[in-house]
Amino acid sequence: MITINKLKKLKKSGKKISMITCYDYTSAKIINETDIDIVLVGDSAAMVMHGHDTTIPANIEMMINHVESVKRGIDNKLIIADMPFLAHRKDKNTVIDSVDSLMKAGASGVKIEGGNSHAEMIRHIVESGVPVMGHLGLMPQSVHSLGGWKIQGDSLYNSNQIQADSKVLEDAGIFGLVLEMVPSRLAKKITSKLKIPTIGIGAGVHTSGQVLVFQDLLGLNPQFNPTFLRKYLDGFSIFKKSINQFCKDVRSENFPNNKESF
């Protein structure tokens, strides 16, 4: 099983790290049999599993439910849980209670979006014995203040800010950093300066590893086709064909047959 220390060794050796999202027991059982290093129970569950337009509707109760489901299917992966919208902006006792709930649900650590303004709270969580992963660039919880789903770090000011924030977060004690929707050259620069591993999504090949959403890489949403996404399966068409075949077999009385009956 991968550990925080092993991740740092992978960064140092140059071996790439793989991370995938997961929100449910059935998917977790599949992922458990793969070579994936890290499982992220993301607040993207609000969009992927609950049909919301953003991650903002996710709350601690939702995240606990998904972490518990994933943990039941995973026994050999590092499980990281997202702290949902504003959960880390409350008073310290409330934040620690939320982190405590996620850890007891089965998480190995938590992921927090944001830079310098979150450093003090991140340091407090780390000092409480909980591994924290950072997240910079396009931060879905801040989609409204960022002006939509668009690339970050493409201006000199924004690029410098992301670089500065990455160092502040490392100093605060994060064990890894997600870089989302930033120019490849910026991700490369940040990765080379940090001792901790970086995980990219829409950040080019020079990060320490990559992450994709389980449903996205399996092609389960034909309407979602961002530039950074590689679909490894046309899952939507395969599932649709299989379900329609079941329906056809039922209507033709081809299912169940004698072997499938008592």
C-alpha positions, 0 to 999 in steps of 0.5 A: 500500500502506498504511504505519504512517505512513499509518495515523497520517494516516488517524487524524488525517484521520478516515478509518476503517481496515479490518482483517481476519484471514487465515490461508491463501493462498486467502483471502489472494488474495481479500483482496489484491483488496479495499480492506482496509487491514490483514491480521491473521494472528491467533492466532485461527487456533488456533480458526478453522483448528485447532478449538481452544476458545481461542487458547492452543494457538497457538505460534510454529511455527503462526503462522510457518506461517500468516504464510508462507501469507498472505504468498504471497497478499498483496502490497499490504497491511500484514500484522500477526502475533499473538505467541502465548500467552506468547511475549512473556513469555520472555527478551529474546533468545528474544522477539526470535528469535520476532519475527525469525521472524515478520518473516522469514515475511512479517509487517510487524509484530507484535501483543501482548496486554496492558498495563503489564506488557508495556510494557518488552518492547514498547519493546525490540521497537520499538527493535529496528526492529519495528512493534508493535500493542497489544491491550486489553480482552478479551484472548483469551490471558487468557480464563481469568484474565478470567473468560471471553468477556465485556465489559471496562471496564464497571466504573470500576476496569477502565475506568481501568486500560484507559485507563492501559494504553493511554497506557503502550502508546502511550508504549512505541511501539505504532503502533496499538491493538486494543480488544476488547469494551469499552463504546463510550463507553470506546473513544471516550474512549481514541481521542480521547486517543491519537495512534495509531489504535485498531481496534475489535472489539465496541467501537462505532463511535468507534474509528479502524477495525474488525476482523473475522475473515474466516470470521465476516463471511462467515458460515461458522460458523452457531453463532457469533453474538456481538452485535458480528458483522455477517455479510455473507454466509451462506457456510455455506449457500452452500458447503453447497448447492454441495457437495451439488449437486456430490455430486448431479451425481456420483451422477446422472452429470451431472458431468463432461459431454462438455465437461468430459471429454477 
